Amino acid sequence: MTRQIRSTRLALALTGFTLSSAMAATDDMQGMDHSQMPGMDHSQMQSEDYGQMQPAAPTQSRTPIPALTDADRAAVYVSPAGHDMHDSALNYYFLADKLEWQDADNGSALAWDLSGWIGGDIDRLWLRSEGERVNGKTEDAQVQALWGHAISPWWDVVTGVRQDFKPGDPQTWAAFGLQGMALYNFETEATAFIGEGGQTAARLEGDYDILLTNRLILQPTAELNVYGKNDPQRGIGSGLSNTEAGLRLRYEIRREFAPYVGVTWNRTYGKTADYARDEGEDRSEARLVLGVRLWF
């Protein structure tokens, strides 16, 4: 009996020692600094495992870009000479905005409106010419030579001379004004003139391109002329003399060449209308026009 009691006590003592050792080992594990263990960089292990899980980056686009063709290049106009900015390079531009036949009340008419410049980016020599021939006779013709100076990316001030050949005797004017692009891409010219004998005049012109398609373009235009005093020899009265409004539809076969069809409305006012009536002309007139617009 005594021997059994001793065996039982010995077993209980060994069991208590084992539990105490296990609990102590657990406390030691919890207090260990794993970051100090050599060869055990857990952050690197996680990064490497994450990299192995990701697929390799693609080397080609899933939707490949088509190769550039000659047709793509031909669709974009590129000047062979280029255009140097703000240097001493000499450039030029010519525009025949109107070269047209008009169906007038007193016969057929040929009308033109030409402009061009030569120079640099800031200072240029501008040339303008416009006129009209009716039934083979020149009714109106003038030429302007103007020096233009850019005051902003969109506006130039101009000054120079204007020479009238018809109507009446030739007459020379001093000219100065402003030209450029107003809001919403309105092309604008405002010019004042001082002529021989104290005559004064002012002209305001504007046009706007409405793109129906990339090549089909509708262009409204407007012009008005004001004079300071009467000039019976040339059929001009003081005040608002005449206005012209037009609507032209052109198709650009090439950007530099575009035939068009349209209509214009001309009207005279005040003393100018009286002079026109004395010559047997109407105060207002609508005309069908056919022409071509070109530039280089």
Protein Blocks (a to p, Z undefined) as FASTA:
>chain_A
ZZmmmmmmmmmmmmmmmmmmmmmmmmmmmmpcfklpghiafklmmmmmmmmmpccddfbd
fbdcddddfklmmmpccdfklpaehiabdcdddddfbacddddfkbccddddddddeddf
kbccddddddddeehiafbdcddddddddfbfkbccdddddddfbgcjdddddddddddd
dehhiacdddddddehhiacddddddddddfblmlccdddddddddfbdcfknopaehjf
bdcddddddddfbfkbccdddddddddehjllmmmmmnopafbdcdddddddddZZ
